[in-house]
Amino acid sequence: MISVWMLVAFLVLAIFRIPVCVSMGFGALLGLYLMGLPPDTMVRNMLDSVRAIPLLAVPFFILAASIMNHMGLTRRIFNFASHLVGFIPGGLAQVNILSSVIFAGISGSALADIAGLGTVQIKAMTDRGYRLEFSAAITVASSTIGPIIPPSIMFIIYAVNMDVSIGRLFVAGVLPGLMIAFVLMVTVWFLAKSGIESCPPVRRSGIGEIGRSFLTGGPAILTPVIIVTGMVSGVATATEAAVLAVVYSLLLGVLYREITIAKLRHAFESSIRTTALIMYLTGVGSVMAFVLTSEQAADVVAAFMLSLTDETWVLLLLINIAILFLGCVLETLPALLISMPLFGPIAFNLGVDPLQFGVMLTFNLLIGIITPPIGIGLYAICAITELRLEKVVKASAVFLPTLVIALLLITYFAPLSTWLPGVLFAD
């Protein structure tokens, strides 16, 4: 089967540490070659896939997050979260989670959370006496919230490829994102109260301190509210909301007196590199999806799963296990591009709402960033903390059951993803 050879070639190259863009490109070319199609088919498919107007939102959201990251907003967000929830058992670990929730509404990326906010979070925790390993573990675990709470780069790519409303999908991620944060906070509370993790004494902030921290960080915190409100009200499309986010981030830079030519140059340079990689992978992913669809690979996988069981809940569990495996051996975006045509049709035939599947698929793959052997989030944290990988893996393992529980809630409780879009986008 051509699809199998294509995926095997891709996975083998990826395992041998060949850059993922090269591995995907070679796999896609091999698939087209085995189908007897000319090489220029790849170019045409790639161009057609990245010409989609909604994808214009991707570079603008990336730029907005990059500008805010370079303007020192992460520090203000962390300070506000510290005054708000720093008194809960677990202290700054709870602050770590809440600040990730707030920053998720700006960055839309787990790695942006780790690279931008993670440095502030880990330094603040270790300065207060928290173990470096625990600080690193909660930082990488809370970063999984980034692409779930809107805006989300992964949601945009899913919506474009699966013909789903970006606005509805953004809203579908709000409650699951908050739920993930809640179960992580409960886990930290339990670790602190039980004495499994030694946490320094907490301090309750006064109303005045909370008010002052909100005044300094409030404008940044309002960013996701502005984006989602604009899309839900129909005033702006996803692309227009992304442009608005860039303009707003520039205004904040002026307001906070943080904006400089050097910072803007770094923000634009990092955004260009990230956008180029995402667009290339999206284009190559569309070629692989074309091969999978032409081969009716989803039908073959569905027939195999149905030969094992006809229970819907078991089939959904099998889909989740398969996606978890992909997330463990591939980076999130390539895994997303492969999973959509492979498992999407199966889930839809089982009655899963496309919005629910989008949230389920995205979060499932995000668990992979804290899971060996690929675990790109683990490597990012190791680069920041200079800890050995095995120490970070061991410390992060305590949060894996929590994240799996959250995944099961998203999978088997559809209203968590579908209720809010149904209310806000009701005809």
TORVOTI-260674 format. One record per residue (C-alpha): residue number from 1; x, y, z. Coordinates in steps of 0.1 Angstrom, whole numbers, plus 5000, padded with zeros to 4 digits. Last residue first. Layout:
BEGIN
+-----+------+-------+------+
! num ! east ! north !   up !
+-----+------+-------+------+
! NUM !    X !     Y !    Z !
...
+-----+------+-------+------+
# end
This chain:
BEGIN
+-----+------+-------+------+
! num ! east ! north !   up !
+-----+------+-------+------+
! 427 ! 4714 !  5314 ! 5147 !
! 426 ! 4734 !  5304 ! 5178 !
! 425 ! 4771 !  5312 ! 5175 !
! 424 ! 4777 !  5321 ! 5211 !
! 423 ! 4755 !  5293 ! 5225 !
! 422 ! 4765 !  5265 ! 5202 !
! 421 ! 4801 !  5275 ! 5204 !
! 420 ! 4799 !  5273 ! 5242 !
! 419 ! 4782 !  5238 ! 5242 !
! 418 ! 4804 !  5220 ! 5217 !
! 417 ! 4838 !  5215 ! 5234 !
! 416 ! 4828 !  5206 ! 5270 !
! 415 ! 4794 !  5195 ! 5256 !
! 414 ! 4811 !  5164 ! 5240 !
! 413 ! 4820 !  5146 ! 5273 !
! 412 ! 4838 !  5114 ! 5261 !
! 411 ! 4868 !  5128 ! 5243 !
! 410 ! 4873 !  5160 ! 5262 !
! 409 ! 4869 !  5142 ! 5295 !
! 408 ! 4894 !  5115 ! 5283 !
! 407 ! 4919 !  5141 ! 5274 !
! 406 ! 4917 !  5158 ! 5308 !
! 405 ! 4923 !  5124 ! 5325 !
! 404 ! 4953 !  5119 ! 5302 !
! 403 ! 4966 !  5153 ! 5313 !
! 402 ! 4963 !  5144 ! 5350 !
! 401 ! 4979 !  5110 ! 5344 !
! 400 ! 5009 !  5127 ! 5327 !
! 399 ! 5014 !  5153 ! 5355 !
! 398 ! 5035 !  5130 ! 5377 !
! 397 ! 5057 !  5120 ! 5347 !
! 396 ! 5070 !  5156 ! 5344 !
! 395 ! 5096 !  5151 ! 5372 !
! 394 ! 5109 !  5119 ! 5357 !
! 393 ! 5111 !  5133 ! 5322 !
! 392 ! 5129 !  5165 ! 5335 !
! 391 ! 5155 !  5144 ! 5354 !
! 390 ! 5160 !  5121 ! 5323 !
! 389 ! 5166 !  5151 ! 5301 !
! 388 ! 5195 !  5165 ! 5321 !
! 387 ! 5189 !  5200 ! 5334 !
! 386 ! 5203 !  5230 ! 5317 !
! 385 ! 5172 !  5250 ! 5328 !
! 384 ! 5164 !  5267 ! 5295 !
! 383 ! 5178 !  5241 ! 5271 !
! 382 ! 5163 !  5213 ! 5292 !
! 381 ! 5129 !  5231 ! 5291 !
! 380 ! 5131 !  5232 ! 5253 !
! 379 ! 5141 !  5195 ! 5251 !
! 378 ! 5111 !  5185 ! 5272 !
! 377 ! 5088 !  5206 ! 5251 !
! 376 ! 5101 !  5188 ! 5220 !
! 375 ! 5090 !  5155 ! 5234 !
! 374 ! 5106 !  5133 ! 5207 !
! 373 ! 5114 !  5102 ! 5227 !
! 372 ! 5098 !  5109 ! 5252 !
! 371 ! 5066 !  5125 ! 5264 !
! 370 ! 5062 !  5161 ! 5274 !
! 369 ! 5056 !  5174 ! 5239 !
! 368 ! 5034 !  5143 ! 5232 !
! 367 ! 5007 !  5156 ! 5255 !
! 366 ! 5002 !  5183 ! 5228 !
! 365 ! 4992 !  5156 ! 5203 !
! 364 ! 4962 !  5146 ! 5224 !
! 363 ! 4954 !  5183 ! 5230 !
! 362 ! 4951 !  5189 ! 5193 !
! 361 ! 4932 !  5158 ! 5184 !
! 360 ! 4906 !  5163 ! 5212 !
! 359 ! 4901 !  5199 ! 5204 !
! 358 ! 4897 !  5192 ! 5167 !
! 357 ! 4875 !  5162 ! 5174 !
! 356 ! 4852 !  5182 ! 5195 !
! 355 ! 4848 !  5208 ! 5168 !
! 354 ! 4843 !  5182 ! 5141 !
! 353 ! 4815 !  5167 ! 5163 !
! 352 ! 4820 !  5130 ! 5170 !
! 351 ! 4792 !  5108 ! 5155 !
! 350 ! 4812 !  5076 ! 5149 !
! 349 ! 4814 !  5085 ! 5112 !
! 348 ! 4830 !  5118 ! 5122 !
! 347 ! 4857 !  5100 ! 5142 !
! 346 ! 4866 !  5077 ! 5113 !
! 345 ! 4867 !  5106 ! 5088 !
! 344 ! 4891 !  5125 ! 5111 !
! 343 ! 4914 !  5096 ! 5118 !
! 342 ! 4936 !  5094 ! 5087 !
! 341 ! 4929 !  5127 ! 5070 !
! 340 ! 4935 !  5148 ! 5102 !
! 339 ! 4962 !  5125 ! 5118 !
! 338 ! 4989 !  5132 ! 5092 !
! 337 ! 4987 !  5170 ! 5094 !
! 336 ! 4985 !  5169 ! 5132 !
! 335 ! 5015 !  5146 ! 5135 !
! 334 ! 5035 !  5169 ! 5113 !
! 333 ! 5024 !  5199 ! 5135 !
! 332 ! 5030 !  5182 ! 5168 !
! 331 ! 5065 !  5168 ! 5164 !
! 330 ! 5066 !  5131 ! 5158 !
! 329 ! 5074 !  5100 ! 5179 !
! 328 ! 5053 !  5106 ! 5210 !
! 327 ! 5025 !  5125 ! 5192 !
! 326 ! 5021 !  5096 ! 5168 !
! 325 ! 5017 !  5072 ! 5197 !
! 324 ! 4992 !  5095 ! 5214 !
! 323 ! 4973 !  5096 ! 5181 !
! 322 ! 4971 !  5058 ! 5180 !
! 321 ! 4960 !  5056 ! 5216 !
! 320 ! 4933 !  5083 ! 5210 !
! 319 ! 4919 !  5064 ! 5180 !
! 318 ! 4918 !  5032 ! 5200 !
! 317 ! 4900 !  5050 ! 5229 !
! 316 ! 4875 !  5064 ! 5203 !
! 315 ! 4870 !  5029 ! 5190 !
! 314 ! 4864 !  5016 ! 5225 !
! 313 ! 4838 !  5043 ! 5232 !
! 312 ! 4820 !  5035 ! 5200 !
! 311 ! 4818 !  4998 ! 5205 !
! 310 ! 4820 !  4979 ! 5172 !
! 309 ! 4852 !  4961 ! 5181 !
! 308 ! 4884 !  4946 ! 5166 !
! 307 ! 4872 !  4942 ! 5130 !
! 306 ! 4858 !  4978 ! 5133 !
! 305 ! 4894 !  4990 ! 5140 !
! 304 ! 4907 !  4973 ! 5108 !
! 303 ! 4878 !  4986 ! 5087 !
! 302 ! 4884 !  5021 ! 5100 !
! 301 ! 4921 !  5019 ! 5092 !
! 300 ! 4913 !  5008 ! 5057 !
! 299 ! 4886 !  5034 ! 5052 !
! 298 ! 4910 !  5061 ! 5065 !
! 297 ! 4937 !  5050 ! 5040 !
! 296 ! 4914 !  5057 ! 5011 !
! 295 ! 4944 !  5056 ! 4988 !
! 294 ! 4935 !  5089 ! 4972 !
! 293 ! 4929 !  5103 ! 5007 !
! 292 ! 4962 !  5092 ! 5021 !
! 291 ! 4980 !  5105 ! 4990 !
! 290 ! 4963 !  5138 ! 4992 !
! 289 ! 4969 !  5140 ! 5029 !
! 288 ! 5006 !  5136 ! 5022 !
! 287 ! 5005 !  5164 ! 4997 !
! 286 ! 4986 !  5186 ! 5022 !
! 285 ! 5013 !  5179 ! 5048 !
! 284 ! 5039 !  5192 ! 5024 !
! 283 ! 5020 !  5225 ! 5021 !
! 282 ! 5013 !  5227 ! 5059 !
! 281 ! 5050 !  5219 ! 5066 !
! 280 ! 5061 !  5247 ! 5043 !
! 279 ! 5036 !  5271 ! 5058 !
! 278 ! 5047 !  5263 ! 5094 !
! 277 ! 5084 !  5266 ! 5086 !
! 276 ! 5080 !  5299 ! 5068 !
! 275 ! 5058 !  5312 ! 5096 !
! 274 ! 5083 !  5304 ! 5123 !
! 273 ! 5113 !  5320 ! 5105 !
! 272 ! 5093 !  5351 ! 5096 !
! 271 ! 5080 !  5355 ! 5132 !
! 270 ! 5115 !  5352 ! 5146 !
! 269 ! 5128 !  5379 ! 5123 !
! 268 ! 5098 !  5402 ! 5129 !
! 267 ! 5101 !  5400 ! 5167 !
! 266 ! 5139 !  5405 ! 5165 !
! 265 ! 5135 !  5436 ! 5143 !
! 264 ! 5108 !  5450 ! 5166 !
! 263 ! 5130 !  5446 ! 5196 !
! 262 ! 5159 !  5464 ! 5179 !
! 261 ! 5136 !  5492 ! 5167 !
! 260 ! 5123 !  5498 ! 5202 !
! 259 ! 5090 !  5493 ! 5220 !
! 258 ! 5090 !  5490 ! 5258 !
! 257 ! 5073 !  5523 ! 5266 !
! 256 ! 5044 !  5504 ! 5283 !
! 255 ! 5019 !  5523 ! 5262 !
! 254 ! 5040 !  5522 ! 5230 !
! 253 ! 5045 !  5484 ! 5233 !
! 252 ! 5008 !  5481 ! 5241 !
! 251 ! 5000 !  5500 ! 5209 !
! 250 ! 5022 !  5476 ! 5189 !
! 249 ! 5004 !  5446 ! 5205 !
! 248 ! 4970 !  5461 ! 5196 !
! 247 ! 4981 !  5465 ! 5159 !
! 246 ! 4993 !  5429 ! 5158 !
! 245 ! 4961 !  5417 ! 5175 !
! 244 ! 4939 !  5436 ! 5150 !
! 243 ! 4958 !  5419 ! 5122 !
! 242 ! 4949 !  5386 ! 5138 !
! 241 ! 4913 !  5396 ! 5142 !
! 240 ! 4912 !  5405 ! 5105 !
! 239 ! 4925 !  5371 ! 5096 !
! 238 ! 4901 !  5353 ! 5119 !
! 237 ! 4872 !  5373 ! 5105 !
! 236 ! 4861 !  5405 ! 5122 !
! 235 ! 4829 !  5422 ! 5133 !
! 234 ! 4810 !  5389 ! 5134 !
! 233 ! 4803 !  5393 ! 5171 !
! 232 ! 4820 !  5359 ! 5177 !
! 231 ! 4852 !  5370 ! 5158 !
! 230 ! 4856 !  5404 ! 5174 !
! 229 ! 4848 !  5390 ! 5209 !
! 228 ! 4874 !  5363 ! 5204 !
! 227 ! 4902 !  5386 ! 5195 !
! 226 ! 4894 !  5414 ! 5220 !
! 225 ! 4890 !  5389 ! 5249 !
! 224 ! 4923 !  5372 ! 5239 !
! 223 ! 4941 !  5406 ! 5242 !
! 222 ! 4925 !  5417 ! 5274 !
! 221 ! 4953 !  5402 ! 5295 !
! 220 ! 4978 !  5425 ! 5278 !
! 219 ! 4958 !  5456 ! 5288 !
! 218 ! 4953 !  5443 ! 5323 !
! 217 ! 4990 !  5438 ! 5331 !
! 216 ! 4998 !  5472 ! 5347 !
! 215 ! 4963 !  5479 ! 5360 !
! 214 ! 4959 !  5443 ! 5370 !
! 213 ! 4990 !  5444 ! 5391 !
! 212 ! 4978 !  5476 ! 5409 !
! 211 ! 4944 !  5460 ! 5416 !
! 210 ! 4959 !  5428 ! 5430 !
! 209 ! 4982 !  5448 ! 5452 !
! 208 ! 4954 !  5470 ! 5465 !
! 207 ! 4931 !  5440 ! 5472 !
! 206 ! 4958 !  5425 ! 5494 !
! 205 ! 4980 !  5396 ! 5485 !
! 204 ! 4979 !  5363 ! 5504 !
! 203 ! 5014 !  5347 ! 5510 !
! 202 ! 5023 !  5311 ! 5505 !
! 201 ! 5049 !  5290 ! 5525 !
! 200 ! 5075 !  5272 ! 5503 !
! 199 ! 5065 !  5240 ! 5485 !
! 198 ! 5078 !  5205 ! 5493 !
! 197 ! 5063 !  5181 ! 5468 !
! 196 ! 5048 !  5148 ! 5481 !
! 195 ! 5038 !  5168 ! 5513 !
! 194 ! 5002 !  5158 ! 5509 !
! 193 ! 4990 !  5194 ! 5508 !
! 192 ! 5016 !  5204 ! 5481 !
! 191 ! 5011 !  5174 ! 5458 !
! 190 ! 4973 !  5177 ! 5462 !
! 189 ! 4973 !  5214 ! 5454 !
! 188 ! 4996 !  5208 ! 5424 !
! 187 ! 4972 !  5181 ! 5411 !
! 186 ! 4941 !  5204 ! 5417 !
! 185 ! 4959 !  5231 ! 5397 !
! 184 ! 4966 !  5207 ! 5368 !
! 183 ! 4929 !  5196 ! 5369 !
! 182 ! 4918 !  5233 ! 5367 !
! 181 ! 4942 !  5243 ! 5340 !
! 180 ! 4930 !  5214 ! 5318 !
! 179 ! 4894 !  5225 ! 5325 !
! 178 ! 4901 !  5261 ! 5315 !
! 177 ! 4915 !  5249 ! 5282 !
! 176 ! 4886 !  5225 ! 5277 !
! 175 ! 4862 !  5255 ! 5283 !
! 174 ! 4879 !  5279 ! 5259 !
! 173 ! 4888 !  5255 ! 5231 !
! 172 ! 4853 !  5254 ! 5214 !
! 171 ! 4855 !  5292 ! 5212 !
! 170 ! 4885 !  5290 ! 5189 !
! 169 ! 4868 !  5262 ! 5169 !
! 168 ! 4837 !  5283 ! 5164 !
! 167 ! 4858 !  5312 ! 5152 !
! 166 ! 4879 !  5290 ! 5129 !
! 165 ! 4848 !  5276 ! 5112 !
! 164 ! 4855 !  5240 ! 5101 !
! 163 ! 4866 !  5229 ! 5066 !
! 162 ! 4888 !  5201 ! 5078 !
! 161 ! 4920 !  5215 ! 5063 !
! 160 ! 4913 !  5252 ! 5071 !
! 159 ! 4900 !  5244 ! 5106 !
! 158 ! 4929 !  5221 ! 5115 !
! 157 ! 4955 !  5247 ! 5104 !
! 156 ! 4937 !  5274 ! 5124 !
! 155 ! 4933 !  5252 ! 5154 !
! 154 ! 4971 !  5244 ! 5154 !
! 153 ! 4979 !  5281 ! 5153 !
! 152 ! 4957 !  5288 ! 5183 !
! 151 ! 4940 !  5320 ! 5195 !
! 150 ! 4923 !  5309 ! 5216 !
! 149 ! 4928 !  5285 ! 5246 !
! 148 ! 4939 !  5251 ! 5233 !
! 147 ! 4972 !  5259 ! 5217 !
! 146 ! 4987 !  5273 ! 5250 !
! 145 ! 4972 !  5249 ! 5275 !
! 144 ! 5000 !  5223 ! 5268 !
! 143 ! 5024 !  5249 ! 5283 !
! 142 ! 5010 !  5240 ! 5318 !
! 141 ! 5029 !  5206 ! 5316 !
! 140 ! 5062 !  5222 ! 5304 !
! 139 ! 5061 !  5247 ! 5333 !
! 138 ! 5049 !  5222 ! 5359 !
! 137 ! 5079 !  5200 ! 5351 !
! 136 ! 5105 !  5227 ! 5350 !
! 135 ! 5096 !  5241 ! 5384 !
! 134 ! 5095 !  5205 ! 5398 !
! 133 ! 5130 !  5198 ! 5384 !
! 132 ! 5143 !  5232 ! 5397 !
! 131 ! 5130 !  5224 ! 5432 !
! 130 ! 5111 !  5254 ! 5447 !
! 129 ! 5130 !  5278 ! 5470 !
! 128 ! 5116 !  5312 ! 5462 !
! 127 ! 5144 !  5319 ! 5437 !
! 126 ! 5136 !  5286 ! 5420 !
! 125 ! 5100 !  5295 ! 5415 !
! 124 ! 5107 !  5330 ! 5401 !
! 123 ! 5134 !  5318 ! 5378 !
! 122 ! 5112 !  5290 ! 5365 !
! 121 ! 5082 !  5312 ! 5357 !
! 120 ! 5102 !  5340 ! 5340 !
! 119 ! 5121 !  5316 ! 5317 !
! 118 ! 5089 !  5297 ! 5310 !
! 117 ! 5069 !  5328 ! 5299 !
! 116 ! 5088 !  5333 ! 5267 !
! 115 ! 5104 !  5300 ! 5256 !
! 114 ! 5079 !  5277 ! 5273 !
! 113 ! 5048 !  5297 ! 5263 !
! 112 ! 5062 !  5302 ! 5228 !
! 111 ! 5067 !  5264 ! 5227 !
! 110 ! 5031 !  5257 ! 5236 !
! 109 ! 5017 !  5281 ! 5210 !
! 108 ! 4987 !  5303 ! 5208 !
! 107 ! 5008 !  5332 ! 5220 !
! 106 ! 4983 !  5358 ! 5234 !
! 105 ! 4954 !  5339 ! 5249 !
! 104 ! 4978 !  5312 ! 5259 !
! 103 ! 4996 !  5339 ! 5280 !
! 102 ! 4966 !  5341 ! 5303 !
! 101 ! 4963 !  5303 ! 5308 !
! 100 ! 5001 !  5300 ! 5312 !
!  99 ! 4999 !  5327 ! 5339 !
!  98 ! 4973 !  5306 ! 5356 !
!  97 ! 4995 !  5275 ! 5356 !
!  96 ! 5027 !  5291 ! 5368 !
!  95 ! 5007 !  5310 ! 5395 !
!  94 ! 4996 !  5276 ! 5408 !
!  93 ! 5032 !  5265 ! 5409 !
!  92 ! 5040 !  5298 ! 5425 !
!  91 ! 5020 !  5289 ! 5456 !
!  90 ! 5014 !  5251 ! 5458 !
!  89 ! 4987 !  5256 ! 5484 !
!  88 ! 4967 !  5286 ! 5471 !
!  87 ! 4980 !  5321 ! 5482 !
!  86 ! 4997 !  5328 ! 5449 !
!  85 ! 4963 !  5328 ! 5431 !
!  84 ! 4957 !  5365 ! 5422 !
!  83 ! 4988 !  5383 ! 5433 !
!  82 ! 5010 !  5358 ! 5414 !
!  81 ! 4988 !  5358 ! 5384 !
!  80 ! 4992 !  5396 ! 5381 !
!  79 ! 5030 !  5393 ! 5385 !
!  78 ! 5032 !  5365 ! 5359 !
!  77 ! 5013 !  5386 ! 5334 !
!  76 ! 5035 !  5417 ! 5340 !
!  75 ! 5067 !  5396 ! 5335 !
!  74 ! 5053 !  5380 ! 5303 !
!  73 ! 5045 !  5415 ! 5289 !
!  72 ! 5082 !  5424 ! 5285 !
!  71 ! 5078 !  5439 ! 5251 !
!  70 ! 5097 !  5410 ! 5232 !
!  69 ! 5069 !  5385 ! 5241 !
!  68 ! 5043 !  5410 ! 5230 !
!  67 ! 5059 !  5414 ! 5196 !
!  66 ! 5063 !  5377 ! 5192 !
!  65 ! 5027 !  5370 ! 5201 !
!  64 ! 5015 !  5396 ! 5176 !
!  63 ! 5038 !  5382 ! 5149 !
!  62 ! 5026 !  5347 ! 5154 !
!  61 ! 4990 !  5358 ! 5152 !
!  60 ! 4998 !  5377 ! 5121 !
!  59 ! 5017 !  5349 ! 5104 !
!  58 ! 4988 !  5324 ! 5111 !
!  57 ! 4959 !  5347 ! 5102 !
!  56 ! 4968 !  5345 ! 5065 !
!  55 ! 4959 !  5309 ! 5067 !
!  54 ! 4922 !  5319 ! 5065 !
!  53 ! 4928 !  5330 ! 5029 !
!  52 ! 4938 !  5296 ! 5016 !
!  51 ! 4968 !  5300 ! 4993 !
!  50 ! 4988 !  5276 ! 5015 !
!  49 ! 4970 !  5245 ! 5002 !
!  48 ! 4969 !  5254 ! 4965 !
!  47 ! 5007 !  5261 ! 4965 !
!  46 ! 5015 !  5228 ! 4982 !
!  45 ! 4993 !  5208 ! 4958 !
!  44 ! 5008 !  5224 ! 4927 !
!  43 ! 5043 !  5219 ! 4939 !
!  42 ! 5037 !  5183 ! 4948 !
!  41 ! 5020 !  5176 ! 4914 !
!  40 ! 5052 !  5190 ! 4898 !
!  39 ! 5068 !  5157 ! 4907 !
!  38 ! 5048 !  5138 ! 4881 !
!  37 ! 5022 !  5112 ! 4893 !
!  36 ! 5028 !  5074 ! 4891 !
!  35 ! 5012 !  5067 ! 4924 !
!  34 ! 5046 !  5053 ! 4936 !
!  33 ! 5062 !  5086 ! 4926 !
!  32 ! 5035 !  5107 ! 4945 !
!  31 ! 5041 !  5087 ! 4977 !
!  30 ! 5078 !  5090 ! 4974 !
!  29 ! 5076 !  5127 ! 4969 !
!  28 ! 5054 !  5130 ! 5001 !
!  27 ! 5079 !  5109 ! 5021 !
!  26 ! 5108 !  5129 ! 5009 !
!  25 ! 5091 !  5162 ! 5018 !
!  24 ! 5081 !  5149 ! 5052 !
!  23 ! 5116 !  5138 ! 5060 !
!  22 ! 5131 !  5171 ! 5047 !
!  21 ! 5108 !  5192 ! 5068 !
!  20 ! 5113 !  5169 ! 5098 !
!  19 ! 5150 !  5174 ! 5098 !
!  18 ! 5167 !  5139 ! 5096 !
!  17 ! 5171 !  5127 ! 5131 !
!  16 ! 5174 !  5090 ! 5123 !
!  15 ! 5139 !  5085 ! 5137 !
!  14 ! 5126 !  5112 ! 5114 !
!  13 ! 5140 !  5094 ! 5083 !
!  12 ! 5124 !  5062 ! 5094 !
!  11 ! 5091 !  5079 ! 5101 !
!  10 ! 5089 !  5096 ! 5067 !
!   9 ! 5098 !  5065 ! 5048 !
!   8 ! 5073 !  5044 ! 5068 !
!   7 ! 5046 !  5070 ! 5061 !
!   6 ! 5051 !  5069 ! 5024 !
!   5 ! 5055 !  5032 ! 5022 !
!   4 ! 5022 !  5028 ! 5042 !
!   3 ! 5004 !  5052 ! 5020 !
!   2 ! 5015 !  5033 ! 4989 !
!   1 ! 5000 !  5000 ! 5000 !
+-----+------+-------+------+
# end
